[in-house]
């Protein structure tokens, strides 16, 4: 790989990583729901999806999706429906007043199940995002040396993105946990869930309408 290309990629991918979006809100929401581990597992799911996009980009499937109208529309609608589904879940949490002690104990007992759900939510959020597919299709080939192995280079670049995104998102999760430990009341938590849910629903509607 050409060194200048790598540094250019590093700058571009860093700017992409720190730009707030659906991934950022999903990590923050799940951290508020289940703590630091929940947020970090969500981040692992999101970042694992990058390898799928890199593989599809290297194989040329992303290009096929873009050039095939019905396939891209199907991906777009799947992503839109998933965002709306996440948003409705957050809105339901925002409308929930509070749990009895026995219900809270049951949620603690189901913490491991929540971790699986967090990984799945993060992975699907990334894989079903057509904007990520477009980004990898348009950006990744520009930083691949034609003289080398395109597949290996694509996975390596995705690995760099994985590390940067994990550091950033887990850092955000730590910030959320820190603020929560300072004593955020139930009304504030419901308000944050409401804002997050509204954002997810709006993003899903926007994605479906474009």
Secondary structure, DSSP 8 states (H G I E B T S, - for coil): --HHHHHHHHHHHHHHHHS-SHHHHHHHHHHHHH-HHHHHHHHHHHHHHHHHHHHHHHHTHHHHHHHSHHHHHHHHHHHHHHHHHHHHHHHHHHH-----HHHHHHHHHTHHHHHHHHHHHHHHHHHT-HHHHHHHHHHGGGGS-TTS-HHHHHHHHHHHHHHHHHHHHHHHHHHHHHHHHTT--HHHHHHHHHHHHHHHHHHHHHHHH-
